[in-house]
Amino acid sequence: MSNRPQTRNSVNVDPEPAPAPTDALRVMRERSRAVAEREASRLARPDQPGGATNLGHANKAKSAVMSTPFGQMTSRSPSGRKTDAEVEEEWCGPFSVARQMIAAREEARRLREEQQAEDDPDNSKESHPLDEATELALEKKRRLENPSMNWVSRRQRTNNNSSGGGDMTNANYYAKRRKRLNQQKSLMGNGANRVPSLFHLCVNNLVENFEHIDSLGLVDHSIRRALCERLVAQGLMNGAAFDVLAEMGVETLELVDCAQVTQEQFCDALRVLLPSGLRAILLKHCGRCFGSQAVQVITEIKREELNLFAISLGGAYLLKDEDIAKMIGASSRTLSSIDLTACPLIGTQLCQAVGEHFSSLADGGVNGCLLELSLQNIPLTKEALLSLGASSDALRNLKSLKLKEMEAVDDEVVSIVLDSIDRGSLEGIDLSGNPELTDEILASIRRCNVNGNLRALQLNGLRNLTAIGLEAFFTPIDNLPSPPMLRKLDLSQCSYDEVNDAVLILAAKAASLKRSLTASATEDDPNPESLVSQVSSTMGLVHVNIGSSSVSDKSMEMLAATCSVSLEELDISFCANVSNKGLGYLVSKSGSQLSKLHVWGLAQITEEFLDGHDRVEEGGLEIEGVWMKKSGGASLR
């Protein structure tokens, strides 16, 4: 027992053994490694908080060192994903980063495959050794059903046969377009080195010396019209030129611009021309010269001496409602065509005059019959239009009807007017620009075409027409007249999705196929070329306008099969689904009568068609609208 005295603070317990040197070093290494990992994570990913490392000697939440330059970030994870605290933070070395990238890529691929399997279960099937053979068979079947897929441009055929690509392969886009335009002009006879025809030389010579001409003599109406157009283009159409064109003896007075002709001068010409046999007055921009005074001159002529059969007036803003009624009454004995455009003062009395003077009971039935009625942008009321069709049989012999851009025209008006026309006499209908019209007018048009004489149908801008209604209109149906065999069809500016391939295919079949085969040909046929033997040699669409529609190459194939010998003009502007192959196939199958294509807004049409269709070297095909460029920039012009 020790005799050492005990101190006051001493305790009679065994002292705790000091930590071994190895334990102290281990704790120090762990702390150093934790600090290094934290700093490495902070520097490598400053946008993520490093919550995987816990320091035994410090609290990270109270630390002055933030995990981002903008302060401490809290983890907000969407449901179903691990939080940052649950993801084990690895060392920011190159191999660790590579492993993380590989893992993220595999995870993204897994998620993508799961999404694809949900969207298309058929593609999620495992591969089979016969998949390649099956795909080849399907490709062969598609090419058989769509022959345009087999079309190859002349440019591609030339490049395949020669090693060089030509001088224009890498040329500037504008240089290509300029060369193409010059080539087209030269082939069409309008190039810089063209030789003008004798007719154009004579017209130009007469226009240049028109001030020295006193009389044209017994020249044809077409020559006078060409002279008038050239005079207007040169700014030489004045009063003196009018006196030469409107000399005594002419039967047709046609002026494309009457802005420089006074009303007194025009009335003096009428006093001379009407008794000498003037039969047609066709005037445009005639607001200045045609008014109450001109109508008074016409009504003063003796009824037996007045032989007018056609009156066409455009822009007659001085012509009043009572004046047009008087003129119709005075010339009703021989008048058969009335064409009025943009005459703002015309109203109800026009309809009353037509119903009164062209009725079968008027003047004992000695009056003429109205064959053409064309009204565009005329402010008529709905009641006036209804009276036009319901009050009398004045429209019984009508062959051409045009009610364009008139607010009062609706389904009821069209139905009443068409019912007043003898069944089967109509040959042309134009109802463009009337937004109130719906599918009901299609049934009215179909019922009035009993004899199948309808050849022109223009329904431009009718956005309420549906695909179902149009398909039914061109489909043979029991107890209804046959679908019309049209020569001119205009369905442009209608609803984009409603004018589609099915509509145009049915219209082309109805217009081209022999009537005895129309019903059987409506069945789905995979290959349009099989219909060639059923096409009538005398029928088919001639002018087609389907701009701003959803038609595709399938429609081009049907036009090539059914209208290859008749199609002369095609407008497919802003039809985004038509490709180089479809349009090239149509041109290759069509005859030389195809003279004009409108391709405005078709950025997908490239040099493959423009420089590779089958009539590039032959000429005779005018392509309008090649102004777009397919690129990431803005469109050209």
C-alpha positions in Angstrom: 0.0 0.0 0.0 1.5 3.3 -0.9 2.0 6.0 1.6 1.5 8.9 -1.0 -1.1 11.3 0.3 -4.3 11.7 -1.7 -5.3 15.0 -3.3 -8.7 16.7 -3.0 -9.6 16.1 -6.6 -8.4 12.6 -6.9 -10.9 9.8 -7.5 -10.4 6.3 -6.7 -11.1 4.9 -10.2 -9.0 3.3 -12.7 -7.9 5.8 -15.4 -9.3 5.3 -19.0 -6.6 3.9 -21.3 -5.3 6.4 -23.9 -6.3 5.6 -27.5 -3.8 3.7 -29.4 -1.7 5.5 -32.0 -3.3 3.5 -34.8 -6.8 4.6 -33.8 -6.0 8.3 -33.8 -4.4 8.0 -37.2 -7.5 6.2 -38.6 -9.9 8.9 -37.3 -7.7 11.6 -38.7 -7.6 9.9 -42.1 -11.4 9.5 -42.2 -11.9 13.2 -41.4 -9.4 14.3 -44.0 -11.0 12.0 -46.6 -14.5 13.4 -45.8 -13.3 16.9 -46.1 -11.7 16.1 -49.5 -14.8 14.4 -50.8 -17.0 17.2 -49.8 -14.8 19.9 -51.4 -14.3 17.7 -54.6 -18.1 17.3 -54.9 -18.7 21.0 -54.3 -16.2 22.0 -57.0 -17.2 19.3 -59.5 -21.0 19.9 -59.2 -21.8 23.2 -57.6 -25.5 22.9 -58.5 -26.0 19.8 -56.3 -25.7 19.7 -52.5 -23.3 17.1 -51.2 -25.4 15.3 -48.7 -23.6 11.9 -48.8 -20.7 12.7 -46.6 -21.2 13.3 -42.8 -18.4 15.1 -41.0 -18.1 14.2 -37.4 -16.5 17.5 -36.4 -18.7 20.0 -38.3 -22.3 20.7 -39.2 -22.7 21.4 -42.9 -26.0 23.3 -42.4 -24.2 25.7 -40.1 -21.1 25.9 -42.2 -20.2 29.2 -43.9 -19.2 27.2 -47.1 -22.2 26.9 -49.4 -22.7 24.1 -51.9 -23.5 26.6 -54.7 -22.5 30.2 -55.5 -26.0 31.3 -54.6 -26.4 29.4 -51.3 -27.6 26.1 -49.9 -29.9 24.2 -52.3 -32.6 21.9 -51.0 -33.4 18.7 -53.0 -36.7 18.6 -54.7 -37.2 15.3 -56.5 -40.2 14.3 -58.4 -42.2 11.3 -57.3 -40.7 8.0 -58.1 -37.1 9.2 -58.3 -34.3 9.0 -55.7 -33.3 12.1 -53.9 -29.8 13.4 -53.8 -29.3 12.1 -50.3 -30.2 8.6 -51.6 -27.8 8.6 -54.4 -24.3 7.6 -53.4 -21.9 10.3 -54.3 -18.8 8.9 -56.1 -15.4 10.3 -56.3 -15.1 13.0 -59.1 -12.5 11.1 -61.0 -12.5 10.4 -64.8 -13.4 6.7 -64.3 -16.2 7.6 -61.9 -17.6 10.2 -64.2 -17.4 7.7 -67.1 -19.3 5.0 -65.1 -22.0 7.6 -64.2 -22.4 8.6 -67.8 -22.7 5.0 -68.9 -25.3 4.3 -66.2 -27.3 7.4 -67.2 -27.2 6.4 -70.8 -28.5 2.9 -70.1 -31.2 4.3 -67.9 -32.3 6.7 -70.7 -32.3 3.9 -73.2 -34.4 1.7 -70.9 -37.0 4.5 -70.4 -37.0 5.2 -74.2 -37.7 1.5 -75.0 -40.4 1.3 -72.4 -42.1 4.4 -73.9 -41.8 3.0 -77.5 -43.3 -0.3 -76.3 -46.2 1.5 -74.9 -46.7 3.6 -78.0 -46.3 0.8 -80.6 -46.6 -2.7 -79.2 -45.9 -4.3 -82.6 -42.3 -2.8 -82.7 -41.4 -4.2 -79.3 -41.4 -7.8 -80.7 -38.2 -9.6 -80.9 -36.3 -9.8 -84.2 -36.9 -12.8 -86.4 -34.6 -14.1 -89.2 -37.3 -13.5 -91.8 -37.9 -9.9 -90.8 -35.6 -8.6 -93.6 -37.4 -10.8 -96.2 -40.8 -9.6 -94.9 -39.7 -6.0 -95.2 -38.5 -6.5 -98.8 -41.9 -8.0 -99.7 -43.7 -5.1 -98.1 -41.5 -2.6 -99.9 -42.3 -4.3 -103.2 -46.0 -4.2 -102.4 -45.8 -0.5 -101.6 -44.1 0.3 -104.9 -46.7 -1.7 -106.7 -49.5 0.2 -105.1 -47.7 3.5 -105.4 -46.0 3.6 -108.8 -44.7 7.2 -108.2 -42.1 5.6 -105.8 -40.4 4.1 -108.9 -40.0 7.5 -110.6 -36.4 8.6 -111.1 -35.5 12.0 -112.3 -33.5 12.6 -115.5 -30.9 14.4 -113.5 -30.3 11.4 -111.3 -30.2 9.1 -114.3 -27.7 11.4 -116.0 -25.5 11.5 -112.9 -25.6 7.7 -112.6 -24.4 7.3 -116.1 -21.6 9.9 -115.8 -19.0 10.4 -113.1 -19.2 14.2 -113.1 -22.0 16.1 -111.5 -22.1 18.9 -114.0 -21.3 22.6 -113.8 -24.5 23.5 -111.8 -24.2 20.9 -109.1 -22.5 23.2 -106.6 -23.8 26.4 -108.1 -25.5 29.1 -106.1 -29.3 28.7 -105.6 -30.0 32.0 -107.4 -27.8 31.0 -110.3 -29.7 27.7 -110.6 -33.0 29.5 -110.5 -31.9 32.1 -113.1 -30.6 29.4 -115.5 -33.8 27.4 -115.0 -36.0 30.5 -115.7 -34.0 31.4 -118.8 -34.2 27.9 -120.1 -38.0 27.8 -119.5 -38.5 31.1 -121.3 -36.4 30.0 -124.3 -38.3 26.8 -124.6 -41.7 28.6 -124.3 -40.6 31.1 -126.9 -40.2 34.0 -124.5 -36.4 34.0 -124.1 -34.0 36.8 -124.9 -33.2 35.4 -128.3 -36.8 34.5 -129.3 -38.2 35.5 -132.6 -41.6 37.2 -132.2 -44.5 36.0 -134.3 -45.8 38.0 -137.2 -49.0 38.7 -135.3 -47.1 40.3 -132.3 -44.9 42.3 -134.7 -48.0 43.7 -136.4 -49.7 44.5 -133.0 -46.6 46.2 -131.7 -46.2 48.2 -134.8 -49.8 49.4 -134.8 -49.6 50.4 -131.1 -46.4 52.4 -131.7 -48.1 54.3 -134.5 -51.7 54.3 -133.1 -52.0 58.0 -133.0 -51.7 58.1 -136.8 -54.5 55.5 -137.4 -58.0 56.7 -138.3 -59.6 53.3 -138.8 -58.9 49.6 -138.4 -61.3 48.4 -141.0 -62.8 44.9 -141.0 -60.5 43.3 -138.5 -61.5 40.5 -136.2 -62.6 41.1 -132.6 -59.6 39.1 -131.3 -57.2 41.6 -133.0 -59.1 44.6 -131.5 -58.8 43.0 -128.1 -55.0 42.4 -128.5 -54.6 46.0 -129.5 -56.6 47.2 -126.5 -54.5 45.1 -124.1 -51.3 46.4 -125.6 -52.5 50.0 -125.5 -53.4 49.7 -121.8 -50.1 48.1 -121.0 -48.3 50.9 -122.7 -50.4 53.6 -121.1 -51.7 54.8 -124.5 -55.4 54.0 -124.0 -57.1 57.4 -124.2 -60.1 59.0 -125.9 -58.5 59.0 -129.4 -57.6 55.3 -129.1 -61.2 54.6 -128.0 -62.6 56.3 -131.1 -60.5 54.0 -133.3 -61.4 50.8 -131.5 -65.2 51.7 -131.3 -65.7 52.6 -134.9 -68.9 51.8 -136.8 -69.4 48.2 -137.8 -68.0 46.4 -134.8 -70.2 43.7 -133.3 -68.3 43.4 -130.0 -67.1 46.3 -128.0 -64.6 44.9 -125.5 -62.4 47.1 -123.5 -60.1 45.8 -120.7 -59.8 49.3 -119.1 -62.2 52.2 -119.6 -60.7 54.6 -117.0 -59.7 57.2 -119.7 -63.1 57.2 -121.5 -65.6 59.8 -120.6 -69.4 59.1 -120.3 -70.1 61.7 -123.1 -67.7 60.1 -125.5 -69.0 56.6 -124.7 -72.6 57.7 -125.3 -71.7 59.2 -128.6 -70.1 55.8 -129.6 -73.2 53.9 -128.5 -75.5 56.1 -130.7 -73.4 55.0 -133.7 -72.7 51.4 -132.8 -76.1 50.2 -131.6 -78.1 50.8 -134.8 -75.3 49.4 -136.9 -75.4 46.0 -135.3 -73.5 46.1 -131.9 -74.3 42.8 -130.2 -72.0 42.6 -127.1 -70.8 45.2 -124.6 -67.9 43.9 -122.5 -66.3 46.5 -120.3 -64.0 46.4 -117.3 -63.2 49.4 -115.0 -66.2 51.2 -116.6 -67.2 53.3 -113.6 -66.5 56.5 -115.3 -68.1 55.9 -118.6 -71.1 53.7 -117.9 -73.9 55.3 -115.9 -77.4 56.8 -116.3 -76.6 58.6 -119.5 -75.4 55.4 -121.2 -78.5 53.5 -120.1 -80.7 56.3 -121.5 -79.0 56.0 -124.9 -79.7 52.3 -124.9 -83.3 52.7 -124.0 -83.8 55.4 -126.7 -82.9 52.9 -129.5 -85.9 51.2 -131.1 -86.5 47.8 -129.7 -86.3 46.2 -133.2 -82.9 47.8 -133.8 -81.4 46.7 -130.5 -79.6 43.4 -130.9 -77.6 43.1 -127.7 -77.1 39.5 -126.5 -74.4 40.0 -123.9 -73.8 42.7 -121.3 -70.7 42.5 -119.0 -69.9 45.4 -116.7 -67.1 45.5 -114.1 -66.8 48.3 -111.6 -69.8 50.4 -112.8 -70.1 52.4 -109.6 -72.4 55.0 -111.3 -74.9 52.4 -112.5 -78.1 52.6 -110.4 -80.6 49.9 -109.6 -83.4 51.5 -111.7 -81.0 52.0 -114.6 -80.0 48.3 -114.9 -83.7 47.4 -114.7 -84.5 49.7 -117.6 -81.6 48.4 -119.7 -82.7 44.7 -119.1 -86.2 45.6 -120.1 -85.1 47.4 -123.3 -82.8 44.6 -124.5 -84.7 41.5 -123.2 -85.8 40.5 -126.7 -82.3 39.3 -127.6 -80.3 39.5 -124.3 -79.1 36.1 -123.1 -76.0 36.9 -120.9 -75.8 39.2 -117.9 -72.4 39.6 -116.1 -72.1 42.2 -113.3 -69.1 42.6 -111.1 -68.6 45.1 -108.2 -71.6 47.4 -109.0 -72.4 48.8 -105.5 -75.7 50.6 -106.4 -77.5 47.6 -107.8 -80.2 45.9 -105.7 -83.6 44.4 -105.7 -84.9 45.9 -109.0 -82.3 43.8 -110.9 -83.9 40.6 -109.7 -87.4 41.9 -110.3 -86.4 42.9 -113.9 -84.9 39.5 -114.6 -88.0 37.7 -113.3 -90.4 39.9 -115.2 -88.8 40.2 -118.6 -87.3 36.6 -119.0 -90.4 34.7 -117.8 -92.0 32.4 -120.3 -95.2 34.5 -120.0 -93.6 37.9 -120.6 -94.7 39.6 -123.8 -96.3 36.4 -125.1 -93.1 34.5 -124.8 -91.3 36.5 -127.6 -88.4 37.5 -125.3 -85.1 35.8 -125.4 -84.0 33.2 -122.9 -81.4 33.9 -120.3 -78.5 31.5 -120.6 -75.9 33.0 -118.4 -76.2 34.9 -115.1 -73.0 36.0 -113.4 -73.1 38.2 -110.2 -70.0 38.9 -108.3 -69.7 41.2 -105.3 -73.2 42.6 -105.8 -75.0 43.9 -102.6 -78.2 41.9 -103.0 -80.4 40.9 -100.1 -81.5 37.3 -99.4 -85.1 38.2 -100.1 -84.1 39.5 -103.6 -82.2 36.4 -104.4 -85.0 34.1 -103.2 -87.4 36.1 -105.4 -85.1 35.6 -108.4 -85.6 31.8 -108.2 -89.1 31.5 -106.8 -91.1 34.3 -108.5 -90.9 33.0 -112.1 -89.3 30.6 -114.4 -86.9 33.2 -115.8 -83.9 30.9 -115.0 -85.3 27.8 -116.6 -82.8 27.7 -119.5 -79.8 28.8 -117.6 -76.5 27.1 -118.6 -74.0 29.0 -116.5 -74.7 30.3 -112.9 -72.2 32.5 -110.9 -73.0 33.8 -107.5 -69.6 34.8 -106.1 -68.6 36.7 -103.0 -72.1 37.6 -102.0 -72.9 37.8 -98.3 -76.6 36.9 -98.7 -76.0 33.6 -100.5 -76.6 30.6 -98.3 -77.8 27.0 -98.6 -81.5 28.1 -99.0 -80.8 30.6 -101.7 -78.7 28.1 -103.7 -81.4 25.4 -103.3 -84.2 27.7 -104.5 -82.2 29.0 -107.5 -81.1 25.6 -108.6 -84.7 24.2 -108.3 -85.9 26.9 -110.7 -83.6 25.7 -113.5 -84.7 23.0 -115.8 -83.1 19.8 -114.7 -79.9 19.0 -116.6 -79.4 22.3 -118.4 -76.6 23.7 -116.2 -73.1 23.4 -117.5 -71.2 25.6 -115.1 -71.6 26.6 -111.5 -69.4 29.1 -109.5 -70.3 29.6 -105.9 -66.8 30.7 -104.7 -66.2 33.1 -101.8 -69.5 32.4 -99.9 -68.5 31.4 -96.4 -72.1 30.4 -95.3 -72.4 27.5 -97.7 -72.3 24.0 -96.4 -72.6 20.4 -97.6 -76.3 20.9 -98.4 -75.4 22.7 -101.6 -73.7 19.5 -102.9 -77.0 17.6 -102.7 -78.8 20.4 -104.6 -76.1 20.5 -107.3 -76.3 16.7 -107.6 -80.1 16.7 -108.0 -80.1 19.4 -110.6 -77.6 17.5 -112.8 -80.1 15.0 -114.1 -78.8 14.9 -117.7 -75.1 15.0 -116.6 -74.3 18.2 -118.5 -72.4 19.8 -115.6 -68.8 20.4 -116.7 -67.4 23.2 -114.5 -67.7 23.4 -110.7 -65.9 26.1 -108.7 -66.3 26.0 -104.9 -63.2 28.1 -104.0 -63.0 29.2 -100.3 -66.0 27.2 -99.0 -64.5 26.3 -95.6 -67.6 24.6 -94.3 -67.5 21.8 -96.8 -66.5 18.4 -95.3 -64.7 15.4 -96.7 -67.8 13.2 -96.1 -70.0 15.5 -98.1 -67.5 15.8 -101.0 -66.9 12.0 -101.1 -70.7 11.4 -101.2 -71.0 14.0 -104.0 -68.6 12.1 -106.3 -69.9 8.6 -105.3 -72.6 6.8 -107.3 -75.7 6.5 -105.1 -79.0 4.9 -105.9 -82.0 7.2 -106.7 -79.6 10.1 -107.4 -78.2 11.3 -110.7 -74.7 10.1 -111.5 -71.7 12.1 -110.3 -70.8 14.9 -112.6 -68.2 14.3 -115.3 -66.3 17.6 -114.8 -63.8 19.3 -117.0 -63.0 22.0 -114.5 -62.8 21.6 -110.8 -61.8 24.2 -108.2 -61.7 23.2 -104.5 -58.9 25.6 -103.5 -58.8 27.5 -100.2 -61.3 25.1 -98.6 -60.6 23.4 -95.3 -57.1 21.8 -95.4 -58.1 18.4 -94.1 -61.4 18.1 -95.9 -60.1 18.2 -99.4 -57.9 15.0 -99.4 -56.8 12.1 -101.6 -60.1 10.3 -101.3 -62.1 13.3 -102.6 -59.8 13.9 -105.6 -59.6 10.2 -106.5 -63.4 10.0 -106.6 -63.7 13.2 -108.6 -61.1 12.0 -111.1 -62.8 8.6 -111.5 -66.2 10.2 -112.0 -64.8 12.6 -114.6 -62.8 10.1 -116.6 -64.1 6.6 -116.4 -66.7 5.2 -118.7 -70.2 5.6 -117.2 -70.9 1.9 -117.3 -67.7 1.2 -115.2 -68.0 4.1 -112.7 -69.8 2.1 -110.1 -67.4 -0.8 -110.1 -64.4 1.4 -110.2 -65.2 3.0 -106.9 -64.0 0.0 -105.1 -60.5 0.3 -103.6 -57.9 -0.6 -106.2 -54.3 -0.7 -104.9 -52.7 0.2 -108.3 -54.1 3.3 -110.1 -52.4 2.1 -113.4 -55.0 -0.7 -113.6 -57.7 1.9 -114.4 -56.0 3.1 -117.7 -58.0 0.7 -119.8 -61.3 2.0 -118.3 -60.7 5.6 -119.0 -62.8 7.4 -121.6 -60.7 8.9 -124.4 -63.0 12.0 -124.7 -63.5 12.9 -121.0 -61.3 13.8 -118.0 -60.3 16.7 -115.9 -58.8 19.6 -117.8 -58.3 22.4 -115.2 -57.8 21.3 -111.6 -57.2 23.7 -108.7 -56.7 22.0 -105.3 -54.5 24.6 -103.7 -54.1 24.6 -99.9 -55.4 21.0 -99.5 -54.0 17.8 -97.9 -53.7 15.8 -101.2 -50.5 13.8 -101.6 -48.7 11.7 -104.2 -51.6 9.3 -104.3 -53.7 12.0 -106.0 -51.0 12.7 -108.5 -50.9 9.0 -109.4 -54.7 8.9 -109.9 -54.6 12.0 -112.1 -51.8 10.4 -114.2 -53.9 7.3 -114.6 -57.3 8.9 -115.4 -56.5 12.4 -116.9 -53.2 11.9 -118.7 -54.6 12.9 -122.1 -56.9 15.7 -120.9 -55.1 17.6 -118.1 -53.9 21.0 -119.2 -53.5 23.0 -116.0 -52.9 22.0 -112.4 -52.7 24.2 -109.3 -51.3 22.4 -106.2 -50.0 25.5 -104.4 -49.4 25.1 -100.7 -50.1 21.3 -100.8 -47.3 20.2 -98.4 -47.8 16.5 -99.0 -46.9 16.4 -102.7 -43.3 15.4 -103.3 -40.9 15.4 -106.2 -41.7 11.8 -107.1 -45.5 12.3 -107.2 -45.2 15.4 -109.4 -42.5 14.0 -111.6 -44.5 10.8 -112.1 -47.6 12.9 -113.2 -45.5 14.9 -115.7 -43.9 11.8 -117.1 -47.3 10.1 -117.7 -49.2 13.2 -119.0 -49.2 14.2 -122.6 -47.9 17.4 -124.2 -51.3 19.1 -123.6 -50.2 19.7 -119.9 -49.0 23.3 -120.2 -49.1 24.9 -116.8 -48.3 23.9 -113.2 -48.7 26.2 -110.2 -46.5 25.2 -107.3 -46.5 28.3 -105.0 -45.4 27.6 -101.5 -44.0 24.1 -102.2 -40.7 24.3 -100.4 -40.3 20.5 -100.6 -40.1 20.6 -104.5 -36.4 20.7 -105.3 -34.1 20.4 -108.2 -34.8 16.7 -108.4 -38.1 17.6 -110.1 -37.5 21.1 -111.4 -34.3 20.1 -113.3 -35.2 16.4 -113.7 -38.8 16.0 -115.0 -39.3 14.5 -118.4 -40.1 17.8 -120.2 -37.1 19.9 -119.1 -35.5 19.7 -122.6 -38.7 19.4 -124.5 -40.3 22.6 -123.2 -44.0 23.5 -123.4 -44.5 23.2 -119.6 -44.7 26.4 -117.6 -44.1 26.1 -113.9 -45.2 29.1 -111.8 -44.2 29.7 -108.2 -40.7 28.3 -107.9 -39.6 30.8 -105.3 -39.3 28.8 -102.1 -36.1 27.4 -100.7 -36.1 24.5 -98.3 -33.7 25.6 -95.5 -33.5 26.7 -92.0 -33.8 30.4 -93.0 -36.7 32.6 -94.1 -38.5 31.9 -97.3 -37.5 33.8 -100.4 -39.8 36.5 -101.7 
